[in-house]
Amino acid sequence: MSYSTVYDVIVCGGGTSGTAAAIAAARTGAKTLLVERTGVLGGQMSLSGPPGFAYARLFNPQGKRDIGGIVEETYQRLYRSGHALPHLRYPIREKAGYGFSYVDPDWWVDLIFTMMEEEQVDLLLDTLVAGVIKDGDTVNGIVVENANGRNEIKGNVVIDCTGEGYVAIQAGCEINEVPRDQVQPHTLAFTVDGVDWERLLQYIRTHPRQFSFKQLIFPLEDANTQEDVEEMYRNCYDIKELGEIMGFYELRDMAFKNGDWHPYSGAGFFLTPKEGGHIQAHFQHSSQVDHALATDAWDLTRCNIECRKQNRIAWRFFKNYVPGFEHAYITKTCTELRLREGPRIVGDYILTRDDVAQCRQFADTIGKSSFKAGGYHVASMDTLNHVAVVGNEDKKDNIQFKSDLAIPKDGGSYDIPYRCLVPRKIDNLLAAGKCVSTDRPAYLRYLHQTMVTGQAAGAAAGLCVKKKVTPRALEGNIRELQDILVEQGAVLFECPER
């Protein structure tokens, strides 16, 4: 390996979308380079997480699996080696399409490194992508900075998997970015061990109304009711059945009055498994800092500082108020922020809230999702706010309320079109992960969505090199790409029952 090597495909960013892209590109026979700013792969699975969605929502509310490909492949490999829990398809969660298929994040990262070797992907770690090489509107490579100084690397197709569209911005792509006063708050997560789960479950069973139910209730036929969810809490003897535990309302409000809780987030956590079925608690909602752009280093610095202050308060609350946490301890604080919202490219198609609501199908589909649109985090004790207010509230006769929340109709799944990965005007560049082309409500930021678009972008880039066409030209005949993705296990058309 050297800086003079000309690669078929260069993937920028080694997170969940980038690793999926690199694997998929290499499997087409493309000579592939993956460049990562830090010394570890995984992104939200290692540096800023794992998120509570590792893995989650692989099945839609109809009970059909709509996520496959590298997501399912890595899950099955980890499950067979004892580093993942079974697909947890408890009735209440399955009906809401909010089930968990937890994997051990440390072993996930280890597996990804193994898969890079298996597919002969070249890695360049501890390296910042500082710019792109362009000829007019055509990207021909990247500029990197690392311990060797500043160098150029040529490539036929470049994929932006940085999460925040940093390479697309450097390439001059048209970008949509939510303004600072509206952007969702970012958080710094931490993981905890030593929880007495039985003691906590005793409290949950006797206080079912103290926990959230809204994430499990959707306006679908035969949907869960609040009473159904409360009954689940009353009869829960296995913490894995809950997956996400949010609420502790009376305890939190008491603590807030006593100065032992802050007003910027709700109280709760997700679960993460370790070897032998051991369960840890993972806190990714305990700190929330808003008015911070993912493209402003000063903002991100402020977030890191403020999130740690909020986390200290939140942890003191759990230790002193919540049954079962008396002897618990923090095992890990993430080294990077969980960035909830950043720039999105303007692509040849913009996936919209209505596409999600209508479960729209596209001829150029490269994957599916059943995750709702418009679920925004806010820096308050409600944590989530699904309603955007448009207009002047002072004019009571002219108030317009617009809900950005959209639940896919009939509990189905919508398609993600290939054109969302192709930026307008700029050639030989693809985007994957959080920065693909959507409107704000349809933002595809969740882990499984980033891996779906990453796998598609990687396979598309490899195919473009083989056919000697640009990613935009590939839009004219997408069938061969779809065949490759289906061969790699992706779900594009009919969702399997299991």
Secondary structure, 3 states (H helix, E strand, C coil): CCCCCCEEEEEECCCHHHHHHHHHHHHCCCCEEEECCCCCCCHHHCCCCCCCCCCECCECCCCCECCCHHHHHHHHHHHHCCCECCCECCHHHHHHCCCECCECHHHHHHHHHHHHHHCCCEEECCCEEEEEEEECCEEEEEEEEECCEEEEEEEEEEEECCCCCHHHHHCCCCEECCCCCCCCCEECCEEEECCCHHHHHHHHHHCHHHECCHHHCCCCCCCCCHHHHHHHHHCCCCHHHCCEEEECHHHHHHHHHCCCCCCCCCEEEEEEECHHHCEEEEECCCCCECCCCCCCHHHHHHHHHHHHHHHHHHHHHHHHHCCCCCCCEEEEECCCCECCCCCEECECCCECHHHHHCCCCCCCEEEEECCCECCEECCCCCCEECEEEECCCCCHHHCEEEECCECCHHHCCEEEEHHHHCECCCECEEECHHHCCECCCCCCCCHHHHHHHHHHHHHHHHHHHHHCCCCCHHHHCCHHHHHHHHHCCCCCCCCCCC
